[in-house]
Amino acid sequence: MDTPSSPWSRIALMIDRYPSPHNTQPLHLLVHDQHEATVLFDTACALPAHPLGLVFAHVTVGVYVEQASIAAHALGYELDVEVLPDPVRPAVGVDPRTPATPDGDRLQPVARLRLRTLEGRPVADLDPALMRLRRTSRLPYDGRDVPAAVLAELREECERSGHRWGSTGEPRDVTRVVDLNQQTLFDDLATPVLRDELRAWVRFSARSARRTADGLSSQSLHTPGLLLRTVFRHDRVWALPPLRALSRRVYLRSMRGTPRVAWVRGPLATTEDAVRAGRLLIRLWLRLAAHGVAVHPFGSVVTNDRSLRVFETVVGAPRPTPDSQVWMVLRLGHGARPPRSLRHPVHQHLHQAQRVDEGVR
C-alpha cells in the first residue's frame, strides 16, 4: 500500500498546488507500487466549450508531470513520463463535485509515470518550495518592470524546449493588450456556451469557495461577489450599458501598474506538444516566482481566434504556422501578495491500485 512516507505520497503533497484552468484540479494519481503510477484526468472537469479547452487539458497534464519531476529530483529520483496520445474525452452531464474513483470510467488515463532511484542523491533542478510560493495575481501592480536578467533566463528556458519567448514593456502596447484581454473576456461572457461553462466554476462568496475548495473565488478574481453574481446570473441586466461600463472600470482598475506583457510561441498541434508546453509553462512560472515576479495569464486572448490575431499585430508576433503559434500570454510585474486559491485535500486525488488493470498499466 501507499503510505505517507512513500515517494508518491511525498510527491503528491509537494505538487498539490499545480495551476489548472478555472482551478478545476482535474488530475488524480493512481499508485501501482513504489515505482509506477498513472495520471488520471477527471473528464467531468474538462472544459469543452472552446476547442482549445481540451488542448489545455493536456497543457495541465504537462504542468502536473513537470512538477512531479521536480519533486522527484528533490527526493533523489528520476521520473520517466509516457504520455498517452488519446485526447481527453469530456464527460457529459456529470457533476464534477461528486467523488470520482479509478474503478469508474470518469477518470481517463493520460500519462504513465515511473520512478528510477538515483541512490538517494538529489538532482539539480528548480526548488520544489517554489510550487507553494507560485500564485496567480489579478491584483494591481506597482509599475516595477521585470529585470533584464530574469527575461534572459526565461528566454533561455524557452529555447531549451524548442519554444520562443517574447515580451514588451512599451506602455502603449501593454495598454492595448490589457484592453484587448478585457474586451475578449466580455465577448466570451456574452457567448452563452462560454459563459455557462465559466459560471459553473465561479464562487460568488467566501462560503461557497470554502465549501467546494475549487473554482474561481470572487476574492481571487479581485471582483466584488455581488457584481460577479449579477454578471453571471442576470446576464440581461449585465448587458445594460451602465453596468457593463462599471464592470469594465472594475476590471481595468485591477490591471493598473502593469509594466510588461509576455508571450510564448511554439508547437501545440498534438497531445505531446500540449504536454511539453505545460512542462515549459510551469518552469517559467516557477522561475518568475523565484524572482518575486507576479504572473497573470491572459487565457481569453489565446482561446479567441480574432483576439489572438489582434494580439499578434499589436506585438509584432509572427503569423502562426503548424509548428509555431502563440499559446500563452502573460501579464507580468510586481505587487502585493495575492490571495491563495483553495485546493482539494490531497487524499481526494491520490489512489492506490487494487488490481492490475491492463487498460491502465
Salt bridges, closest charged atoms under 4 A:
ASP16 OD1 - ARG132 NH1 2.79
GLU36 OE2 - ARG114 NH1 2.64
GLU36 OE1 - ARG361 NH2 2.98
ASP42 OD1 - ARG106 NE 2.74
GLU66 OE1 - ARG279 NE 2.62
GLU66 OE2 - ARG283 NH1 2.83
GLU78 OE2 - HIS73 NE2 2.69
ASP80 OD2 - ARG116 NE 2.75
GLU82 OE2 - ARG112 NH1 3.03
ASP95 OD1 - ARG97 NE 3.86
GLU119 OE1 - ARG121 NH1 2.79
ASP125 OD2 - HIS73 ND1 2.68
ASP125 OD1 - ARG283 NH2 3.00
ASP142 OD2 - ARG144 NE 2.93
ASP145 OD1 - ARG260 NE 2.85
GLU153 OE2 - ARG287 NH1 2.93
GLU153 OE1 - HIS291 NE2 3.08
GLU157 OE1 - ARG160 NH2 3.30
GLU157 OE2 - ARG283 NE 3.18
GLU157 OE1 - ARG287 NE 2.44
ASP179 OD1 - ARG248 NH2 3.99
ASP187 OD2 - ARG306 NH2 3.18
ASP196 OD1 - ARG199 NH2 2.64
ASP214 OD1 - ARG203 NH2 2.85
ASP214 OD2 - HIS344 NE2 3.19
ASP235 OD2 - ARG195 NH2 3.79
ASP273 OD1 - ARG276 NH2 2.76
GLU312 OE1 - ARG309 NE 2.88
GLU312 OE1 - ARG319 NH1 3.69
